[in-house]
Amino acid sequence: MRRSVVHPDSGTLPAESPAYSNFNTKGDDIMPYLIGWLLGVPLIVLIILYLIFH
């Protein structure tokens, strides 16, 4: 009887993977704009600020 072999590249990214860490830091990048939007800053102003500072 043959057992199936589990390969390390199963499709999920490990926590130390650069793609995984970029996902976490993107939230920190967008959060000030989300807070500004919730506080009533017009969306066009937030877009302009995003384009200037990024």
VEXLUMPA-738856 format. One record per residue: residue number from 1; x, y, z of N, C-alpha, C in turn. Coordinates in nm, 4 decimals, padded with zeros to 6 digits, always signed. Layout:
N
R_num_n.u_n.v_n.w_ca.u_ca.v_ca.w_c.u_c.v_c.w
R_NUM_X_Y_Z_X_Y_Z_X_Y_Z
...
***
This chain:
54
R_num_n.u_n.v_n.w_ca.u_ca.v_ca.w_c.u_c.v_c.w
R_1_+00.0841_-00.1176_+00.0000_+00.0000_+00.0000_+00.0000_+00.0891_+00.1245_+00.0000
R_2_+00.0552_+00.2198_-00.0835_+00.1386_+00.3384_-00.0990_+00.0773_+00.4552_-00.0226
R_3_+00.1594_+00.5248_+00.0531_+00.1130_+00.6422_+00.1280_+00.1330_+00.7672_+00.0443
R_4_+00.0446_+00.8609_+00.0636_+00.0613_+00.9876_-00.0078_+00.1664_+01.0724_+00.0630
R_5_+00.2427_+01.1414_-00.0169_+00.3500_+01.2241_+00.0362_+00.3024_+01.3685_+00.0410
R_6_+00.3225_+01.4344_+00.1542_+00.2844_+01.5748_+00.1687_+00.4057_+01.6597_+00.1322
R_7_+00.3872_+01.7452_+00.0322_+00.4952_+01.8316_-00.0117_+00.4896_+01.9649_+00.0619
R_8_+00.6047_+02.0255_+00.0868_+00.6046_+02.1542_+00.1583_+00.5390_+02.2660_+00.0775
R_9_+00.5290_+02.2509_-00.0533_+00.4667_+02.3563_-00.1345_+00.3192_+02.3236_-00.1572
R_10_+00.2437_+02.3192_-00.0494_+00.1037_+02.2779_-00.0565_+00.0106_+02.3881_-00.1055
R_11_+00.0627_+02.5078_-00.1326_-00.0211_+02.6145_-00.1825_-00.0458_+02.7241_-00.0815
R_12_-00.0243_+02.6983_+00.0452_-00.0408_+02.8025_+00.1461_+00.0938_+02.8652_+00.1760
R_13_+00.0923_+02.9948_+00.1984_+00.2176_+03.0652_+00.2229_+00.2541_+03.0604_+00.3707
R_14_+00.3802_+03.0385_+00.4016_+00.4223_+03.0423_+00.5416_+00.4191_+03.1857_+00.5945
R_15_+00.4170_+03.1999_+00.7240_+00.4057_+03.3322_+00.7868_+00.5243_+03.4224_+00.7541
R_16_+00.6409_+03.3632_+00.7293_+00.7582_+03.4459_+00.6998_+00.7709_+03.4799_+00.5516
R_17_+00.6745_+03.4412_+00.4720_+00.6771_+03.4694_+00.3296_+00.6591_+03.6188_+00.3038
R_18_+00.7314_+03.6775_+00.2067_+00.7155_+03.8205_+00.1773_+00.5735_+03.8562_+00.1346
R_19_+00.5066_+03.7703_+00.0603_+00.3702_+03.8013_+00.0169_+00.2756_+03.8083_+00.1359
R_20_+00.2972_+03.7233_+00.2335_+00.2118_+03.7235_+00.3529_+00.2343_+03.8502_+00.4340
R_21_+00.3589_+03.8913_+00.4487_+00.3865_+04.0113_+00.5279_+00.3403_+04.1369_+00.4556
R_22_+00.3438_+04.1387_+00.3213_+00.2932_+04.2542_+00.2488_+00.1437_+04.2692_+00.2678
R_23_+00.0737_+04.1595_+00.2815_-00.0698_+04.1658_+00.3057_-00.0977_+04.2343_+00.4391
R_24_-00.0184_+04.2050_+00.5394_-00.0396_+04.2655_+00.6704_-00.0056_+04.4135_+00.6717
R_25_+00.0968_+04.4563_+00.6000_+00.1363_+04.5971_+00.6043_+00.0460_+04.6833_+00.5188
R_26_-00.0250_+04.6257_+00.4237_-00.1142_+04.7050_+00.3402_-00.2276_+04.7643_+00.4236
R_27_-00.2754_+04.6938_+00.5215_-00.3799_+04.7454_+00.6090_-00.3334_+04.8686_+00.6853
R_28_-00.2072_+04.8688_+00.7270_-00.1528_+04.9848_+00.7963_-00.1421_+05.1043_+00.7021
R_29_-00.1247_+05.0783_+00.5743_-00.1111_+05.1847_+00.4757_-00.2466_+05.2491_+00.4445
R_30_-00.3523_+05.1726_+00.4454_-00.4857_+05.2193_+00.4076_-00.5631_+05.2730_+00.5282
R_31_-00.5282_+05.2324_+00.6471_-00.6071_+05.2654_+00.7663_-00.6314_+05.4152_+00.7865
R_32_-00.5333_+05.5035_+00.7699_-00.5618_+05.6465_+00.7909_-00.6684_+05.6998_+00.6947
R_33_-00.6705_+05.6479_+00.5730_-00.7694_+05.6922_+00.4750_-00.9085_+05.6397_+00.5102
R_34_-00.9155_+05.5188_+00.5628_-01.0429_+05.4639_+00.6069_-01.0978_+05.5459_+00.7237
R_35_-01.0120_+05.5801_+00.8169_-01.0544_+05.6619_+00.9307_-01.1000_+05.7996_+00.8835
R_36_-01.0258_+05.8581_+00.7898_-01.0657_+05.9875_+00.7347_-01.2002_+05.9810_+00.6669
R_37_-01.2247_+05.8731_+00.5918_-01.3536_+05.8553_+00.5241_-01.4667_+05.8410_+00.6251
R_38_-01.4414_+05.7656_+00.7314_-01.5437_+05.7484_+00.8349_-01.5724_+05.8794_+00.9088
R_39_-01.4725_+05.9662_+00.9163_-01.4915_+06.0956_+00.9827_-01.5528_+06.2003_+00.8905
R_40_-01.5765_+06.1650_+00.7649_-01.6474_+06.2551_+00.6763_-01.5622_+06.3304_+00.5765
R_41_-01.4358_+06.2933_+00.5608_-01.3513_+06.3577_+00.4602_-01.3987_+06.3095_+00.3231
R_42_-01.4199_+06.4011_+00.2278_-01.4662_+06.3582_+00.0950_-01.3677_+06.2616_+00.0283
R_43_-01.4225_+06.1686_-00.0460_-01.3425_+06.0642_-00.1086_-01.2399_+06.1212_-00.2063
R_44_-01.2760_+06.2239_-00.2806_-01.1818_+06.2824_-00.3770_-01.0603_+06.3405_-00.3059
R_45_-01.0803_+06.3971_-00.1876_-00.9678_+06.4508_-00.1095_-00.8770_+06.3369_-00.0641
R_46_-00.9355_+06.2273_-00.0203_-00.8553_+06.1124_+00.0229_-00.7768_+06.0534_-00.0931
R_47_-00.8369_+06.0489_-00.2120_-00.7657_+05.9971_-00.3294_-00.6495_+06.0868_-00.3651
R_48_-00.6707_+06.2170_-00.3618_-00.5617_+06.3117_-00.3928_-00.4479_+06.2980_-00.2922
R_49_-00.4820_+06.2872_-00.1645_-00.3782_+06.2687_-00.0622_-00.3016_+06.1376_-00.0833
R_50_-00.3738_+06.0321_-00.1191_-00.3073_+05.9036_-00.1454_-00.2103_+05.9154_-00.2611
R_51_-00.2518_+05.9832_-00.3677_-00.1638_+05.9970_-00.4842_-00.0416_+06.0838_-00.4546
R_52_-00.0583_+06.1835_-00.3693_+00.0548_+06.2705_-00.3348_+00.1559_+06.1967_-00.2478
R_53_+00.1093_+06.1241_-00.1488_+00.2011_+06.0648_-00.0513_+00.2447_+05.9225_-00.0847
R_54_+00.1967_+05.8663_-00.1931_+00.2426_+05.7323_-00.2323_+00.2935_+05.7403_-00.3702
***
